[in-house]
Amino acid sequence: MARTQSKCGARTKHGGCCQRLAMVGASRCNLHRGDWATYTIERERERERERERARTKVRRKRPKR
C-alpha cells in the first residue's frame, strides 16, 4: 500500500527534518503545528468573518446634524 500522507518536514532542534507524518489536512505533525498551520488559518479566517458580521450588525447610523 502506497503512503499518501505527507511527512511533516519541520526543522528540528538539531537541524534535520521531522520524520513524523503530517496531520490530515495540514502540513505539519501534531508536535510542530502552530497558529500558521492550514487548518488553523481556516479556523481563524472563519472567526474573523464572524467578528466582521457582528461588527456590521452593531453599527448604527449617525444622526444628521
Biopython code that builds the backbone (N, CA, C, O; Angstrom):
import numpy as np
from Bio.PDB.StructureBuilder import StructureBuilder

atoms = [
    (1, "MET", "N", (0.848, -1.180, 0.000)),
    (1, "MET", "CA", (0.000, 0.000, 0.000)),
    (1, "MET", "C", (0.894, 1.243, 0.000)),
    (1, "MET", "O", (1.820, 1.347, 0.804)),
    (2, "ALA", "N", (0.617, 2.163, -0.885)),
    (2, "ALA", "CA", (1.432, 3.375, -1.004)),
    (2, "ALA", "C", (1.050, 4.380, 0.065)),
    (2, "ALA", "O", (-0.114, 4.481, 0.453)),
    (3, "ARG", "N", (2.035, 5.116, 0.533)),
    (3, "ARG", "CA", (1.795, 6.147, 1.538)),
    (3, "ARG", "C", (1.289, 7.405, 0.832)),
    (3, "ARG", "O", (1.959, 7.921, -0.062)),
    (4, "THR", "N", (0.136, 7.895, 1.218)),
    (4, "THR", "CA", (-0.420, 9.094, 0.597)),
    (4, "THR", "C", (-0.320, 10.293, 1.528)),
    (4, "THR", "O", (-0.469, 11.435, 1.094)),
    (5, "GLN", "N", (-0.075, 10.041, 2.780)),
    (5, "GLN", "CA", (0.035, 11.129, 3.744)),
    (5, "GLN", "C", (1.470, 11.645, 3.744)),
    (5, "GLN", "O", (2.416, 10.860, 3.814)),
    (6, "SER", "N", (1.629, 12.962, 3.664)),
    (6, "SER", "CA", (2.971, 13.541, 3.581)),
    (6, "SER", "C", (3.646, 13.576, 4.949)),
    (6, "SER", "O", (3.000, 13.438, 5.988)),
    (7, "LYS", "N", (4.951, 13.764, 4.918)),
    (7, "LYS", "CA", (5.704, 13.908, 6.152)),
    (7, "LYS", "C", (5.659, 15.362, 6.604)),
    (7, "LYS", "O", (5.380, 16.261, 5.810)),
    (8, "CYS", "N", (5.930, 15.578, 7.860)),
    (8, "CYS", "CA", (5.875, 16.904, 8.458)),
    (8, "CYS", "C", (6.872, 17.850, 7.805)),
    (8, "CYS", "O", (6.464, 18.876, 7.260)),
    (9, "GLY", "N", (8.130, 17.549, 7.840)),
    (9, "GLY", "CA", (9.131, 18.372, 7.190)),
    (9, "GLY", "C", (9.586, 19.584, 7.980)),
    (9, "GLY", "O", (10.425, 20.340, 7.488)),
    (10, "ALA", "N", (9.074, 19.805, 9.177)),
    (10, "ALA", "CA", (9.515, 20.936, 10.002)),
    (10, "ALA", "C", (10.958, 20.700, 10.444)),
    (10, "ALA", "O", (11.392, 19.556, 10.575)),
    (11, "ARG", "N", (11.679, 21.757, 10.669)),
    (11, "ARG", "CA", (13.063, 21.645, 11.134)),
    (11, "ARG", "C", (13.083, 21.318, 12.616)),
    (11, "ARG", "O", (12.344, 21.907, 13.404)),
    (12, "THR", "N", (13.931, 20.378, 12.986)),
    (12, "THR", "CA", (14.077, 20.003, 14.386)),
    (12, "THR", "C", (15.137, 20.871, 15.044)),
    (12, "THR", "O", (15.790, 21.670, 14.373)),
    (13, "LYS", "N", (15.311, 20.723, 16.335)),
    (13, "LYS", "CA", (16.325, 21.478, 17.065)),
    (13, "LYS", "C", (17.728, 21.206, 16.537)),
    (13, "LYS", "O", (18.600, 22.074, 16.588)),
    (14, "HIS", "N", (17.936, 19.997, 16.030)),
    (14, "HIS", "CA", (19.261, 19.596, 15.550)),
    (14, "HIS", "C", (19.469, 19.928, 14.074)),
    (14, "HIS", "O", (20.521, 19.614, 13.517)),
    (15, "GLY", "N", (18.481, 20.558, 13.430)),
    (15, "GLY", "CA", (18.641, 20.998, 12.050)),
    (15, "GLY", "C", (18.124, 20.044, 10.997)),
    (15, "GLY", "O", (18.112, 20.390, 9.816)),
    (16, "GLY", "N", (17.700, 18.863, 11.381)),
    (16, "GLY", "CA", (17.177, 17.905, 10.410)),
    (16, "GLY", "C", (15.684, 18.114, 10.171)),
    (16, "GLY", "O", (15.068, 18.996, 10.770)),
    (17, "CYS", "N", (15.114, 17.303, 9.300)),
    (17, "CYS", "CA", (13.673, 17.377, 9.032)),
    (17, "CYS", "C", (12.931, 16.386, 9.927)),
    (17, "CYS", "O", (13.415, 15.284, 10.187)),
    (18, "CYS", "N", (11.773, 16.785, 10.383)),
    (18, "CYS", "CA", (10.932, 15.899, 11.189)),
    (18, "CYS", "C", (10.456, 14.758, 10.297)),
    (18, "CYS", "O", (10.071, 14.985, 9.150)),
    (19, "GLN", "N", (10.480, 13.553, 10.809)),
    (19, "GLN", "CA", (10.100, 12.379, 10.022)),
    (19, "GLN", "C", (8.689, 11.891, 10.328)),
    (19, "GLN", "O", (8.239, 10.898, 9.759)),
    (20, "ARG", "N", (7.998, 12.578, 11.215)),
    (20, "ARG", "CA", (6.635, 12.166, 11.560)),
    (20, "ARG", "C", (5.678, 12.479, 10.425)),
    (20, "ARG", "O", (5.953, 13.340, 9.589)),
    (21, "LEU", "N", (4.552, 11.778, 10.398)),
    (21, "LEU", "CA", (3.542, 12.043, 9.372)),
    (21, "LEU", "C", (2.788, 13.318, 9.716)),
    (21, "LEU", "O", (2.493, 13.589, 10.880)),
    (22, "ALA", "N", (2.480, 14.096, 8.683)),
    (22, "ALA", "CA", (1.704, 15.317, 8.887)),
    (22, "ALA", "C", (0.265, 14.946, 9.205)),
    (22, "ALA", "O", (-0.216, 13.882, 8.815)),
    (23, "MET", "N", (-0.408, 15.823, 9.907)),
    (23, "MET", "CA", (-1.805, 15.590, 10.229)),
    (23, "MET", "C", (-2.641, 15.732, 8.959)),
    (23, "MET", "O", (-2.276, 16.478, 8.050)),
    (24, "VAL", "N", (-3.746, 15.023, 8.899)),
    (24, "VAL", "CA", (-4.610, 15.074, 7.727)),
    (24, "VAL", "C", (-5.132, 16.495, 7.565)),
    (24, "VAL", "O", (-5.672, 17.070, 8.509)),
    (25, "GLY", "N", (-4.976, 17.058, 6.384)),
    (25, "GLY", "CA", (-5.426, 18.412, 6.115)),
    (25, "GLY", "C", (-4.473, 19.490, 6.586)),
    (25, "GLY", "O", (-4.823, 20.670, 6.571)),
    (26, "ALA", "N", (-3.279, 19.111, 7.003)),
    (26, "ALA", "CA", (-2.303, 20.089, 7.488)),
    (26, "ALA", "C", (-0.932, 19.753, 6.895)),
    (26, "ALA", "O", (-0.733, 18.688, 6.310)),
    (27, "SER", "N", (-0.010, 20.672, 7.060)),
    (27, "SER", "CA", (1.321, 20.452, 6.520)),
    (27, "SER", "C", (2.317, 20.022, 7.592)),
    (27, "SER", "O", (3.473, 19.741, 7.278)),
    (28, "ARG", "N", (1.890, 19.967, 8.843)),
    (28, "ARG", "CA", (2.792, 19.619, 9.937)),
    (28, "ARG", "C", (2.186, 18.538, 10.835)),
    (28, "ARG", "O", (0.981, 18.292, 10.803)),
    (29, "CYS", "N", (3.040, 17.903, 11.631)),
    (29, "CYS", "CA", (2.580, 16.894, 12.586)),
    (29, "CYS", "C", (2.003, 17.590, 13.824)),
    (29, "CYS", "O", (2.051, 18.815, 13.932)),
    (30, "ASN", "N", (1.465, 16.812, 14.739)),
    (30, "ASN", "CA", (0.844, 17.422, 15.916)),
    (30, "ASN", "C", (1.867, 18.077, 16.838)),
    (30, "ASN", "O", (1.487, 18.914, 17.657)),
    (31, "LEU", "N", (3.143, 17.731, 16.736)),
    (31, "LEU", "CA", (4.163, 18.370, 17.562)),
    (31, "LEU", "C", (4.589, 19.727, 17.010)),
    (31, "LEU", "O", (4.982, 20.612, 17.770)),
    (32, "HIS", "N", (4.514, 19.892, 15.694)),
    (32, "HIS", "CA", (5.000, 21.110, 15.066)),
    (32, "HIS", "C", (3.893, 22.016, 14.555)),
    (32, "HIS", "O", (4.176, 23.059, 13.967)),
    (33, "ARG", "N", (2.659, 21.646, 14.763)),
    (33, "ARG", "CA", (1.584, 22.510, 14.290)),
    (33, "ARG", "C", (1.586, 23.796, 15.104)),
    (33, "ARG", "O", (1.993, 23.801, 16.265)),
    (34, "GLY", "N", (1.142, 24.855, 14.508)),
    (34, "GLY", "CA", (1.119, 26.137, 15.189)),
    (34, "GLY", "C", (-0.013, 26.987, 14.648)),
    (34, "GLY", "O", (-0.896, 26.481, 13.955)),
    (35, "ASP", "N", (0.005, 28.255, 14.953)),
    (35, "ASP", "CA", (-1.045, 29.147, 14.501)),
    (35, "ASP", "C", (-1.045, 29.316, 12.993)),
    (35, "ASP", "O", (-2.044, 29.755, 12.424)),
    (36, "TRP", "N", (0.042, 28.981, 12.343)),
    (36, "TRP", "CA", (0.156, 29.150, 10.903)),
    (36, "TRP", "C", (-0.300, 27.931, 10.130)),
    (36, "TRP", "O", (-0.370, 27.995, 8.902)),
    (37, "ALA", "N", (-0.615, 26.820, 10.785)),
    (37, "ALA", "CA", (-0.995, 25.601, 10.087)),
    (37, "ALA", "C", (-2.285, 25.807, 9.286)),
    (37, "ALA", "O", (-3.126, 26.629, 9.651)),
    (38, "THR", "N", (-2.430, 25.059, 8.201)),
    (38, "THR", "CA", (-3.543, 25.249, 7.269)),
    (38, "THR", "C", (-4.886, 25.215, 7.968)),
    (38, "THR", "O", (-5.699, 26.119, 7.773)),
    (39, "TYR", "N", (-5.142, 24.205, 8.773)),
    (39, "TYR", "CA", (-6.447, 24.090, 9.402)),
    (39, "TYR", "C", (-6.675, 25.221, 10.405)),
    (39, "TYR", "O", (-7.810, 25.656, 10.595)),
    (40, "THR", "N", (-5.621, 25.694, 11.039)),
    (40, "THR", "CA", (-5.754, 26.782, 11.998)),
    (40, "THR", "C", (-6.012, 28.100, 11.279)),
    (40, "THR", "O", (-6.776, 28.933, 11.766)),
    (41, "ILE", "N", (-5.387, 28.293, 10.135)),
    (41, "ILE", "CA", (-5.603, 29.507, 9.358)),
    (41, "ILE", "C", (-7.059, 29.584, 8.913)),
    (41, "ILE", "O", (-7.680, 30.643, 9.006)),
    (42, "GLU", "N", (-7.604, 28.478, 8.434)),
    (42, "GLU", "CA", (-9.010, 28.464, 8.016)),
    (42, "GLU", "C", (-9.929, 28.773, 9.191)),
    (42, "GLU", "O", (-10.898, 29.518, 9.047)),
    (43, "ARG", "N", (-9.626, 28.207, 10.339)),
    (43, "ARG", "CA", (-10.452, 28.457, 11.518)),
    (43, "ARG", "C", (-10.383, 29.933, 11.916)),
    (43, "ARG", "O", (-11.396, 30.525, 12.289)),
    (44, "GLU", "N", (-9.202, 30.521, 11.836)),
    (44, "GLU", "CA", (-9.025, 31.934, 12.178)),
    (44, "GLU", "C", (-9.751, 32.833, 11.176)),
    (44, "GLU", "O", (-10.327, 33.849, 11.566)),
    (45, "ARG", "N", (-9.732, 32.476, 9.901)),
    (45, "ARG", "CA", (-10.466, 33.250, 8.891)),
    (45, "ARG", "C", (-11.961, 33.233, 9.176)),
    (45, "ARG", "O", (-12.640, 34.250, 9.042)),
    (46, "GLU", "N", (-12.465, 32.070, 9.568)),
    (46, "GLU", "CA", (-13.888, 31.969, 9.891)),
    (46, "GLU", "C", (-14.227, 32.829, 11.109)),
    (46, "GLU", "O", (-15.275, 33.474, 11.128)),
    (47, "ARG", "N", (-13.367, 32.849, 12.117)),
    (47, "ARG", "CA", (-13.589, 33.706, 13.288)),
    (47, "ARG", "C", (-13.618, 35.172, 12.891)),
    (47, "ARG", "O", (-14.444, 35.941, 13.384)),
    (48, "GLU", "N", (-12.707, 35.559, 11.991)),
    (48, "GLU", "CA", (-12.658, 36.949, 11.531)),
    (48, "GLU", "C", (-13.938, 37.310, 10.773)),
    (48, "GLU", "O", (-14.458, 38.415, 10.929)),
    (49, "ARG", "N", (-14.443, 36.393, 9.960)),
    (49, "ARG", "CA", (-15.710, 36.636, 9.253)),
    (49, "ARG", "C", (-16.846, 36.835, 10.245)),
    (49, "ARG", "O", (-17.685, 37.717, 10.063)),
    (50, "GLU", "N", (-16.878, 36.018, 11.293)),
    (50, "GLU", "CA", (-17.927, 36.146, 12.307)),
    (50, "GLU", "C", (-17.815, 37.480, 13.042)),
    (50, "GLU", "O", (-18.827, 38.121, 13.325)),
    (51, "ARG", "N", (-16.580, 37.900, 13.352)),
    (51, "ARG", "CA", (-16.380, 39.200, 14.009)),
    (51, "ARG", "C", (-16.861, 40.340, 13.117)),
    (51, "ARG", "O", (-17.483, 41.293, 13.586)),
    (52, "GLU", "N", (-16.563, 40.225, 11.828)),
    (52, "GLU", "CA", (-16.979, 41.263, 10.879)),
    (52, "GLU", "C", (-18.505, 41.322, 10.776)),
    (52, "GLU", "O", (-19.086, 42.407, 10.738)),
    (53, "ARG", "N", (-19.146, 40.163, 10.733)),
    (53, "ARG", "CA", (-20.615, 40.129, 10.696)),
    (53, "ARG", "C", (-21.200, 40.775, 11.953)),
    (53, "ARG", "O", (-22.160, 41.542, 11.876)),
    (54, "ALA", "N", (-20.616, 40.462, 13.104)),
    (54, "ALA", "CA", (-21.100, 41.031, 14.363)),
    (54, "ALA", "C", (-20.880, 42.541, 14.386)),
    (54, "ALA", "O", (-21.728, 43.283, 14.881)),
    (55, "ARG", "N", (-19.764, 42.994, 13.861)),
    (55, "ARG", "CA", (-19.466, 44.424, 13.821)),
    (55, "ARG", "C", (-20.462, 45.181, 12.953)),
    (55, "ARG", "O", (-20.910, 46.266, 13.324)),
    (56, "THR", "N", (-20.808, 44.620, 11.811)),
    (56, "THR", "CA", (-21.726, 45.307, 10.912)),
    (56, "THR", "C", (-23.141, 45.328, 11.476)),
    (56, "THR", "O", (-23.902, 46.252, 11.188)),
    (57, "LYS", "N", (-23.504, 44.341, 12.264)),
    (57, "LYS", "CA", (-24.829, 44.329, 12.883)),
    (57, "LYS", "C", (-24.943, 45.395, 13.968)),
    (57, "LYS", "O", (-26.014, 45.971, 14.162)),
    (58, "VAL", "N", (-23.857, 45.658, 14.669)),
    (58, "VAL", "CA", (-23.867, 46.592, 15.796)),
    (58, "VAL", "C", (-23.809, 48.050, 15.332)),
    (58, "VAL", "O", (-24.303, 48.941, 16.024)),
    (59, "ARG", "N", (-23.216, 48.291, 14.180)),
    (59, "ARG", "CA", (-23.063, 49.663, 13.708)),
    (59, "ARG", "C", (-24.408, 50.358, 13.572)),
    (59, "ARG", "O", (-25.387, 49.775, 13.105)),
    (60, "ARG", "N", (-24.432, 51.591, 13.981)),
    (60, "ARG", "CA", (-25.645, 52.397, 13.877)),
    (60, "ARG", "C", (-25.363, 53.595, 12.975)),
    (60, "ARG", "O", (-24.228, 54.058, 12.857)),
    (61, "LYS", "N", (-26.391, 54.061, 12.368)),
    (61, "LYS", "CA", (-26.228, 55.236, 11.529)),
    (61, "LYS", "C", (-26.092, 56.455, 12.426)),
    (61, "LYS", "O", (-26.781, 56.573, 13.439)),
    (62, "ARG", "N", (-25.205, 57.354, 12.047)),
    (62, "ARG", "CA", (-25.022, 58.584, 12.812)),
    (62, "ARG", "C", (-26.151, 59.550, 12.473)),
    (62, "ARG", "O", (-26.563, 59.651, 11.318)),
    (63, "PRO", "N", (-26.645, 60.252, 13.477)),
    (63, "PRO", "CA", (-27.703, 61.225, 13.196)),
    (63, "PRO", "C", (-27.137, 62.410, 12.402)),
    (63, "PRO", "O", (-26.006, 62.845, 12.619)),
    (64, "LYS", "N", (-27.958, 62.916, 11.478)),
    (64, "LYS", "CA", (-27.530, 64.060, 10.678)),
    (64, "LYS", "C", (-27.579, 65.313, 11.506)),
    (64, "LYS", "O", (-28.456, 65.467, 12.356)),
    (65, "ARG", "N", (-26.646, 66.216, 11.271)),
    (65, "ARG", "CA", (-26.604, 67.465, 12.014)),
    (65, "ARG", "C", (-27.337, 68.540, 11.288)),
    (65, "ARG", "O", (-27.408, 69.671, 11.767)),
]
sb = StructureBuilder()
sb.init_structure("model")
sb.init_model(0)
sb.init_chain("A")
sb.init_seg("    ")
for serial, (resi, resn, name, xyz) in enumerate(atoms, 1):
    if name == "N":
        sb.init_residue(resn, " ", resi, " ")
    sb.init_atom(name, np.array(xyz, "f"), 0.0, 1.0, " ", f" {name:<3s}", serial, name[0])
structure = sb.get_structure()
